[in-house]
Amino acid sequence: MGIFTQRKPRGFQHEWIYVDERKEKLKKIEEKAKRDLGMLPPEEYNPERIRGSFVEATTHLKRRKEKGRKWGYGALFAALLVMLFLLNYLVTGSWSF
């Protein structure tokens, strides 16, 4: 089956080994405190920031999103059925079989 299709190589995913989570938490707390004191402008709510976070967390959903939307067998079968009904209407002049 794979004669005419070329497989994509596995993507590179670098996971950080040496990350100081404590430093990142302190930075977030510091930024929040500055926002509360009015030193920084309030953070705008952006729903785009949340969108896709669950998809990016799982590999199978990420793969599905990268492939894009393709026609499934059900959609092709439904399109074929509609075309047969149209052909029947054009030949006989009525919608019934």
C-alpha positions in Angstrom: 0.0 0.0 0.0 2.9 2.4 0.6 4.4 2.1 -2.8 3.2 5.5 -4.1 3.1 7.5 -0.9 6.1 8.8 0.8 6.1 8.8 4.6 7.0 11.9 6.5 9.9 11.6 8.9 9.2 11.8 12.6 9.3 15.4 13.9 11.9 16.6 16.3 10.6 17.3 19.8 13.1 18.8 22.2 12.1 18.4 25.8 14.1 20.6 28.2 16.1 18.7 30.8 17.5 21.6 32.9 14.6 23.8 33.6 14.2 25.8 36.8 10.5 25.5 37.4 10.8 27.5 40.6 12.3 30.5 38.8 9.4 30.4 36.2 6.8 30.3 39.0 8.5 33.2 40.8 8.5 35.2 37.5 4.8 34.6 37.1 4.0 35.6 40.7 6.2 38.7 40.2 4.4 39.6 37.0 1.0 39.1 38.6 1.9 41.3 41.6 3.1 44.1 39.2 -0.2 43.8 37.3 -2.2 44.1 40.6 -0.2 47.1 41.7 -0.8 48.8 38.3 2.8 48.8 37.2 1.9 46.7 34.2 -1.3 47.0 32.1 -3.9 44.3 32.8 -3.6 41.2 30.7 -6.2 40.9 28.0 -8.3 37.8 27.8 -7.4 35.9 24.6 -9.3 32.7 23.8 -6.8 31.9 21.0 -4.3 31.2 23.7 -6.3 28.4 25.1 -7.5 27.0 21.8 -5.5 23.9 20.7 -3.7 23.3 24.0 -5.4 20.0 24.5 -4.7 18.9 20.9 -1.0 19.8 21.3 -0.8 17.7 24.5 -1.6 14.4 22.8 0.4 12.9 19.9 -2.5 11.2 18.2 -4.7 14.3 18.1 -1.7 16.4 16.9 -1.1 13.9 14.1 -4.8 14.0 13.1 -4.7 17.8 13.0 -1.6 17.9 10.8 -3.2 15.5 8.3 -6.1 17.8 7.8 -9.7 16.9 7.0 -10.1 14.2 4.4 -13.2 12.6 2.9 -14.1 9.5 4.8 -15.9 6.5 3.3 -19.2 7.6 4.7 -19.1 10.9 2.9 -18.1 9.3 -0.3 -20.9 6.8 0.0 -23.4 9.6 0.7 -22.1 11.6 -2.4 -22.4 8.5 -4.5 -26.0 7.9 -3.3 -27.0 11.5 -4.1 -25.5 11.2 -7.6 -27.4 8.0 -8.1 -30.7 9.7 -7.1 -30.0 12.6 -9.5 -29.2 10.2 -12.3 -32.4 8.3 -11.6 -34.4 11.6 -11.6 -32.8 12.6 -14.9 -33.6 9.3 -16.6 -37.1 8.6 -15.2 -38.3 12.1 -14.4 -39.5 11.1 -10.9 -37.8 10.9 -7.5 -39.1 7.4 -6.6 -37.5 4.1 -7.5 
